Amino acid sequence: MPHPGWAAFSFDGIGTSWEISTPGPLDGGQRRRLLDVVETYDAAWSRFRADSIVAQAAREPGRLRMPDGAGALGRLYRNLYRLTDGAMTPLIGGSLEQLGYGPDYSLRPRGTPVPAPRWDDVLDWNDAVLTTTAPVVLDVGAAGKGQLADLLAAELRSLGAGEYFIDASGDLLNSGPVPVAVALEHPYDPGRAIGTLSLGTGALCASAANRRAWGDGLHHVLDGTTGAPVRTVVATWALAEDAMTADALATALFFVSGKALQQDFAFSWLTVFSDGSAAYSAGFEGVLFE
């Protein structure tokens, strides 16, 4: 519990566990409205359910109208697609399924890694309308959990909740003003921390090769240009004003240096490499253990 005495609302959504903490308990109607936000998002973007909008895109090309927020998500992805030279892409779903991370959770590769299709060859993302020229497996997991946290925060504010703390399985959003002490999980041992950080108003999101890992060195952070898992980075953290940006940048740090990303984004960051070294921004006000 981030603040002693606060009430917690826990639930599962988009394949992970959530906890929303507020100074007072949320009533049944408020909880249903929050769960409706989760269901709307999942019904649009989940590649793990056959009735989602993106599941339709995997079956046939066409024109899809997505819910509110799709435009901001597309613009963020397009920018990071450019900055990473195509390594970070919403078209990575087919590459993930090739390595066994598909709706059936087989976790057995079908064969060698397959690059994601080039954005301009198959996808036109114009605000909330997506037009595809071939069947594509969209996966917005690199930013989606963060965006859903932001959407839940907006719903909480509309319900009159001025203070809240959202924990989306370790991706955090704090309304402030009271800081919350956060442990930074060790990339090779979830029971240990490599440091601590005090999270004020804003979001802290992380990405790590040990999360959603399977098989012989396989994990969920794939390079879209090769379809293979990234080997040089093992864990990242990003601090930003909103959770969607922080979530996306935590993944982008697997492909591009934090210094390069700071040319386009106002955020602070920490990257831990597979050789045991680390790099971080001057604004990352955490404490790393020896």
N, C-alpha and C positions, 0 to 999 in steps of 0.2 A: 504494500500500500504506500503510495508516494507521500500522502499526508495523513498522519494519524487522525482517526475520527471521521474521515471521509467514507462515503458509501461507494461500493463497487458494483458494477453491472458487468458480468462476464458472459460471453457467448462465443460461438464459433462462426466464422464467416470467411468466404473466399479461400477455404482450405487451411485456415490457421485460427489460432485462439486470440481473443480480444478481451481487454478489460478497460472499461471507462469508469473513472473515479470522479465523483462530484461531492461538494460539501454536504449536500443532502441527498437522500435516496430519490431515484427517478421512479415515477409512478408507472402503472401498467401501460397507459396510453403513450407516455413518452418513450418507453422502451420499444413499443410496437413501431413507433415512427422511426426510431433508429434502425430497427431490424428491417424495415421497409427500404431504407436507404441501401443497406447491405444487399438485400435481395435484388433490387433494381440494378445495382452494379454487377453482381454475379451473373444475372440473367443476360447482361449485355456482353461481358468481357471474358467469362470463363470458357477456356477451351476444354474443360473437363466435364462439361454437361452438354448433351446432344441438342438441347432446346435453346442454347444461347445464340445470340446474334453472330458471334464470331464462329460458332460451329457451322452456321450457314455458309460463311465465307470459305470454310474448309471444304465444303461439298461442291460449291459452284461459284463462278464469278458473278459479279453483279454490283448493285448499289445498295448500301446499307446505311440506315439512319441510326446513329448512336445517341445515347442520352446526354443530358447536360454535362459539361465538363470535357467532352470528347475533343473539342477544339483546342483547349489548353493542353491536353495530353498529347495531341498530335503535333502541336508546335514545339513542345519540349522534346519529343522524340526526334522530330526532324532536325532540330538544332544539334542534338547529341549524335545523331547519325552522321551529320556533317563533321562535327568535331572529332569523332572517332574513326573517320574514314570508313564508315559502314560496319564497324565492329559491333556497335550497340544498335539494335534494330528491333522493331516490333514484329518483324517477320521471322523471328528466331524459332517459332513454335515447331516448324517441321524439323529443324535441326535437333531440337530437344527430343522429339518423338523418335527420330532416327537412333538416338542413343538410349532409348528405353524410357524416357520420361514423358509418357503420354497418358491419355485418359484411363488406360487399363493398368497403369502403374506396374508394367512388367519389369521395369528396371533391367531389361536385357537388350543390349544394342542389336539393331537389325543389321548393322554392317559398319563400315567406316564412316567418319563424320561427313556431313553434307553441308556446304555453305548455304546460308539463307539467300533467297532470291533478292536481286537488286530492287530497291524501293521503286525507282522510276520505271522499272520494267513491268511491275504488277500492281502498284498501289497509287491511287490519288486520294489524299486525305485532305479534304476541304472542310474545315470547321467540324461540324458534327456528321458530315456525310463522307463515307468511305466508298470508293469505287475500285473494284478489283478487275483485272483482265484475265486472271487465272485463279484456280482454287489456291488459297493461301491459309496457313495456320498462324493466326495472329496470337502473340503472347505479349501482354503489356505488364508482366509481372515485375519488371525492373522499376516501374513507377506506380503501378496500380494500387498496391497496398497503401502507399503514401497518399495517393489521391483520395482513396476511400477514407482515410483518417481525416483529411481536410474536409470532405463532404460530411462526415459525422460531426466534426467540430462546427461546421456551419449550421447543421440541424440542431445541435445543442444550443447554439446562440439564439436560433429562432424559437427555441423552447424556453428561453429566458435564463439559461445556465451561463453565467458570465465566467465562471471558473470551472475548469475540467482538466483532467489528465488522461490521455489516451495511450494505451500500451497495446500495440499490434504485434505481439510476439517479439518484443525487443525494439521495434521501431516506435519511437516515442514522440508525442506532441503535447507540449505543456502550454496552457493558456497564460501561465504566470499568475501573480507576480512572484510567488515563492519558488525559489530554485529547488530542484530535486537532484539528489546525489545518484549517479549512475555508474555501475561497474562496466568496464569494457571487456567483453568476453574474450578469453584466450582462444586464438583460432584453432589450436590443436587439442584443447582441453576445456569443454564447456563448464566444468566445475571450478575453473580458475579465472582470474582476471589479470589483464596486462596493465591495467591502470584504472583511473576513475575520472569522472567529469561531473561538473555541476551544471545541470540543464536549466536555464532560465526560460524566458518566453521564446517559443520556437520549437523546432523539430530536430531530433537526432535520429538518423537512420544508419543502419549498418548492412554490410553484405559480406559473406564469408564463404570460402570454398568448402567448409565443413558442414554447412547447412544444405540440405537437399543434395547429399552426396551418395553415390552408390557405385558398385562395381569397382573396377581397377582404376582408381584415380578420376572417376567421372563425377562431375558436379554440374550445377545448374547455370553457372556463368560461362556462356559460350561466346566465342568470337564469331560474329556473323559472317566474316569473310572466309572463315575456314570451317565453321561448324564444330570446332574442337574446344574443350575446356581451356580456360586461361591458366597457365602454370606459373607465371611470374609473380602474381599477387595472391595473397591468401585471405586478407581481411581489410575492410575499409570502413570508415565512419565519416559521415557528412553532417554538418550543422547548417541549417538554413531556416528562413522565416516560416516556410510552409513544408509540410511533410512530402508532398509530391516531388518537389525539387530536391529535397534531401535524399529521398529514396532513389530517385533517378541518378543523382550524382554519386551516390555510394556505389552504384554499378559502373558508372562511367569511369570511376577511378581505377577500375581493373584494366582499362585500355589507354587512358591518357593521364598525364601527371596533373596533380591538383593545381599546380602553378598555371598550366595551360588552361584549365577549366575556369580559373579565376579571371581570365580575360573576358569571359562572357557571363559569369555568375558571381553573385555576392554570397560567398559561403566560406566556411572553414572546414578543415579535413584532416584525416589521418589515414595513411596507407601503410600496411604491413606486408612486406615482400616475403617470398618463399625462402630467401637466403637468411631470414631472421632480422634484416634491417628494417628501418621504418623511416617515413618522411611525413612531415606535418606542416600545417600553415601556422603563421605567427598568431592567428586568431583562434587556434584550437587550444582552448584553455583547460586542457585536461592534464592529469599527472600520470606519466608512465612509470611503472615499477622497473627497478633494475633487473 
